[in-house]
Every structure is written in structure tokens, then in C-alpha cells.
Amino acid sequence: MIQDKKFTSSNLQQFAQSIFTKIGFSSEDATTIAQALIMANLRGVDTHGVNRIPLYLKFLKTGAMNPNPHIHIINDSPAVAVLEADRASGPVAMKVAQKIILEKAKATGIGLVMIRQTTHTAALGYYTNQLAQEGLISIAMTASKPLMNYFGAKGAGVSTAPISIAVPGPAHDPIVLDMSTGAISYGMLLQHKSLNQPIPSGLAQDDFGNPTTDPSKATIPMPLGGPKGSGLALMIELISAIAVSNPLIAEYFSNSPNAKRHSQNAWLLGIDTYRFCNKETFQKDVLATINGIKSLPVDMEVGEILAPGERGNRMRDRRLIEGVPIPEGVLQELGEIAAHFNIQMPVHIA
């Protein structure tokens, strides 16, 4: 079995930044995108890491992603803003939204930014984690074109509509839930396909809406919890897309020339936690709650009781020391991109 090569996160980030700078992003935006991808790799969310670089290049080539967007507020109030992203890279648009939220939450106690016409936002937990480190309870969600099965249908009807919730933790690391509304994420389907790994039964359909475990045929994730997952995904579309006059599902099923073009809307909320409760008391109660959960009898088939984000924190700490493993197939794709742009590949450490 071929062992994945490992790279330092700093070398991977520099490599990603070089690519994004080469293809037209400003130095600042290239850094922003690279940081979001590498943090996903560090936390073990490899489906949203550097393996997304080829997809981003495709978005740029087709015009779905704009490297020089005019990001601006089109509707503003003391606590809420609608941000036109002009097809900006998701991490770039989310960074602007974070700044607005921090300003609004400081002034009013709460800040909500609804982002229209952005692109792949990377791992949402990256943004909620950062806001939680600033003392904000944070919620993020995104809507995109149909990728996931709608319960009762054969075929895709809704997006996998990821959602993340974070609260300030008793230590440096916040408590962060980051999940898809699918039983399996679309990124994980792509990873199974890349590695030619069979998909567990009941998680995916093929192009015709038939159940499959074949990674070469699986294209449609099934919703988490059946009608619960697809219903939640639909509601995320309603509040993240239709509320900003940029419907994605309705357009997908229309005859619009851009019906199938990649697009996303995002929704990012921050609440100034300590405006409404005592900081020490809040952190003490969070710790007591987590400890109470961890005091329960352990299911030995699972092995350990973990709080949301705890596994990712451990993975990050380990990979910062041991390096980030990159599968051979991903390395080959990145190597072809590096050769095309005359960029040197990072040197592996193991």
C-alpha cells in the first residue's frame, strides 16, 4: 500500500498562495483562500482542503468564480447586512462578512450578514471558530445548486447545505459543530471516487436516482435522517438564497442559461455572548455541560465521548507536528497544475 506523503502546513499554504496569486487573485485574497483550505486539512477535513484547488481553477475558467470581485453592501441596518459578493471566492467573501459582523455585534449585540452570489465557502467551521474566539456565538450556513437527494425523490433536489454552530469554549478552543445535511458530503463522494473506495450502503445514488455503493457511479448524496436532512436543506435555501433574491434551486430547474453554473449564498451570524451573560459563568457552565456528557458510560464500539470539534482539534495539533498527508492522486493533480504555472511543488517531510 502506497503511503501518503506528508507536508508541513506552512509549505502547503505557500504553495496554494502561489497558485492563487498566479491565476489572478491579489496577494491578500490568495492568502485568505489558502488559509481556509489548509486549516481544513489540518483539522482532518481533507475533502475541503488543497484537493479543492483544481475545482477552484475550473470555476475560474468557466467564469463561475471572480478573482477581482466588487464586494459591497446592498442593504444595511444596525444588525443585518446583505452583502453582494459578485461571485467572489467563498473565503474572501466570508472574511468581509466576519468584519461586518464583529462591528455590528459590538454595536448592537448581534450581527447577521447574508451573502449573495459567492462560490464554494470551504469548511464553515473555519469561520464560526474564528468568531467564537472573539467571544461570539456563531452560526453559518450555505445554499447551493441541487446536489443532494430530496427525500422521496429519485435524483438531486437540494444542496448538501452545510451548517456550523460555534460557542466560545472554556479554554482557547471553541466548541464547534460543522456538518452537512447529507448522510455523506459531496466532497466525501469525490474523495471515495478519487481513492476508488466503496461507499457504505444507503449513502448515495447514481445519476438515475438508484442506490449505489460504487464510487465511480455515486453522484448524489442521500440526506441525513431522510426527510429531516432534506427538509433542513430546503429551509436553508429559503433563508439563505430566496431571502436575498438569488434563488438557486428554482433557477436550477428553469431554462436560465446560468441554471447549472456553480453559485452559493451564505448566511453568517454572530451574537456577542458576554453582553448577555457573565463570561466566567458562561465558560464554567460550558465546561460543566461537556464534562457531564463525558461522564456518561462509554459505548465501547465507539471508544470515546467527544465534544463537537474535539477530534478536529486533536488532528490539528498532531498534523502541525507530523505534517499533512496528501493522497497520491491529489498530488498528481497538483503537480500538473504546478507544472502548468511553473510553480515548484512543496517538499514532503515524510
N, C-alpha and C positions, 0 to 999 in steps of 0.2 A: 504494500500500500504506500502511495506517494505521500510524504509528509508535507503539509502546508509550510511554505516559507514564512518567516516572521520578520516584521519590520517595526522600527520604532515609530511611535505615533507622530513624532516631530518630522521624521523623514517623509512619512506618508502625507502629512499635511503640506509640507513644502512642495512635494510632487503634485498634489492636487491643485494647489495655488498656482503653480507654474502652468498647468494645463488651462485653468480657467482664465488666467491672465492672457495666455497666448491666443485664446479664442475670442477675446474682446471684452472681458469684464475688467472693470477698474481693479487696481490692486486691493483696495478696501473690500470690494464685493467678492473678489476671488478668495480673500482670506475668510470672509464670513461664511461662504459656501463650504469651503474646505473644513473649517472648524466644525460645522454641523455634521458633515459626513464622518469625520474622524472620531468625533465623540460617540456617534452611533457604533462605530467599530470597537471603540474602547469598551463600551458597555455590553458588547456581545450582540448588538442588533445589526448584524452584518448585512442583512437584507437592505439596510438603509445607509450603508457606508460607501466606500470607494467603488463598489460594484455598480453604483448608480451613475458613475461618470459617463459611460457610453450612452446611457439613456438621455442624460442631460445634453450631450453633444447632438443626439438625434433631435431633441426638442429645439435646439438652436438652429439646426439645419432646416427643419420644417417651418420655422417661424413661430412655433408654439411658445418658446421662451425668448424673452427680450433682454439682451445683455446691457442695454442702456435705457432703462425704463424711466418714465416720468411718474414717479410715485407721489401722490398728493391726496390730501383730504378733500372729499367731495361733499361731505355732510358732517357737521360738527355740533356738539353740545357739551356741557360741562363734564359729563361722564361717559359719553358714547361718541365714537367717530366711525365714519365709513371711509375706508382707505382704498383708493383706486391704485392697483399695483401695476397696471399696464403690462401684464404678462411677465413680471419680474420673477427671477428665481425665488422660490419659496423662502429660503433662509434670509435673503436680502429684505423681502417684504416683511417677514416676521420680526426682523431686527428693528425696523422702523416702527412697527406696531408696539413692540415692547417699550420703546422710548416714550411713545404717546401714553401708554397705559400707566407707566410709572409717574408721569406728570399728572395725569388725571386722578389716579388713586391718591397721590399726595395731597391734591387739592380738595377732592370730594369724598375720598374713602373707597372709591371704586372706579375702575376704568375698563371699558369694553371697546375693542376695535374689531369691526367687521371688514374683512379684506376681500375685495372682489378682483377677479382676473389675475390670480397669481398662478404659479406652477408648483410642481412637487415640493412639499414643505420639509421633506426629510423627517426624522423622528420627532414627533410633537413633544415628547418628554424633555427634549433638549431645552425648549423654550419655557415650559412650565417650571422646570427645575430652576432655571435662572431667575424667574420671577419669585419663586418661593424662597430663594436665597436672599432676595431683597425684602423678605417679610410679607409677601403677598400670597394669599390663597389663589390658585390659578387654575383655569380650565381652558383647554384648547380643543378644537375640533376642525376637521376639514371635510369638504364635499368635493367630489369629482365626478367624471363621467361614469356610467354604469360599468362595473367590473364584477360585481358580486351577484349571486342569485338572490331573487326576491322570493321568499317562502311561498310555495305553492305553484311557482312558475318553472318552466324549463328555459334556462338562459339567464343572462345578466339583466338586472333591472335597477340596481342601486350601486353606489360605490361602497368600498370597504370602510368608508367613513371612520377613520381613526379618531380616538378621543383620549385626552390625557388630563388628569387631575393631580395637582400637587399642593401640599401644605408644608409650611416651614416645619422642620424637624427639631428635635431636642438637641441634636448635635449639628455639625456642619451640613450633613446631607439631608435634604428634604425627603418627605415621604411622597413618592411619585408613582402613580398608576399610568401606564402608557399601553394602550391596547387598540386592536382593530375590532370592528363589529363583525368581522368574519371569523369563522371557525379556524381558518388559516388565512394569513395575509397574502395579498397578491405577490408581494416581494418574496415570500417564502415559497410560493409556487414556482417562481422564476429560479429560485435557488435550487429547489428539487430538480428542476429541468436541467440546470447547468451541471449539477453533480450526478444526474441520472439516478436519483434516489426515488424509490416508490413512495407514493403518498398514502398515508393511512386512510382506510375506508371511511366514507361519509364526509370527507372534507372538500371534495371538488367535483365539478362537472366538466365535460368536454364542450366543444363549440356547439354541439347539438343539444346540450342540456342533459346529457346522460351521465350518471355517476361513473367515476373512473379513479383508478389509483395509478395509472400510467403517467409518469411525469412529462412525457412527450405529448400527451393529449390533454392534460389538465390545464384549463384556461380560466375557469370560473370558480372562485371560492364559494363555499356554502356559508350562510350566515350563522353566527354564533347563537346557539339557543333557538334556531329555527325562526319563528315569527318575531321573537324578541330582538334578535340581531338585525333582521331586515327592517323591522319597524323603526328601530333606533336609527338606522342608516337613513331611512326616508325622512325622519324628523330632522336630522342634521342637515339634509338637503334643504328642507323648508326654511330653517332658521339661518343657515349659512349662505345659501345661494339665492333663494327667491326673495328673502328679506333685503337683499342688496341689488335686486333687479338683474341678476345674472344667473337665471336657471340653467342647470347643466343637464339634468335628466330629461326634461321636456325638450330641450334642444337636440339631445342625442337621438330622440325618436322622431325628430322633424326632418324636413328636407333641406335644412340650412346647409350651406356649403362648408361651414365650420363645425357641423354637428359632431364629427368624430375627433376633432382636434383636441389634444390634451389641454385641460384647463382645470383650475381649482379655485375654490373660495375657502377662506379660513375665518375662524372665529376665536378670538383670544381675549380672555377676561382675567382681571386681577383685582383682588379685594385686599385693602390694607388691613391685614389681620389685627395688628396691635392697636388700631384705632378703636376697635370694638371690644377688646379683651386684654387683660394683663399678659405681657409677654412671658414672664416666668411661669404664671399659672397655666397658660396655654401649652407651653413646652413640657411642663410637668405632666399635664393631663394626656398629651400625645404619647409621652413615654409610658405612662401607666396603662394606656389603652393597648399599645403594642406589646408591652410585657404581659398583659392579661391574655392576649391572644396566644403569645408564645408559651404561656404556662399550660396550655391545653395538652392532653395526651397526644403524642405524635403518631400519625399514621406511618407505620414502618415502611410501607410501599413507597411513600413519598420521601421519607427520610428526615425532613426538617420543615419547620414552620418559618416562612419568610414573610417579611413585610413588603409591600409594593416598592420596587426599586432596589431592594437589598441585594438581589442576585446581580443586578447591573453594577452596583457599587463595588461588589467584590471582584467582578470581572474587570472593571476599570482599573482597580488597584493592581490586579495581577498582570494585566496587559501592559500597564505602564512600566512594569519591571521586565516582563518576559517578552514583550513585543506583541504586535497584532498579526495573527495568522491570516494569510490571503490564499484562497484556493488557486490551484494551477490554472484553471480555466479563466478566472478573473485576471490573473497575472498576464496571461496570454493576450487578453483583450486590451489591458492597459499598456502592455508592451507595444502593441500595434499602434495605439494612439500616440505613445511617446515617440515612436519612430517617425510617424507622420508629421509631428510637430517639432521634431529634432530636440526632444527633451530627454534627459538622462533618467533612466529608471532608478528608483532608490535602491540602495544596497541592503540586502537582507542580513539579519543578525543571527539567524539560526535556520 
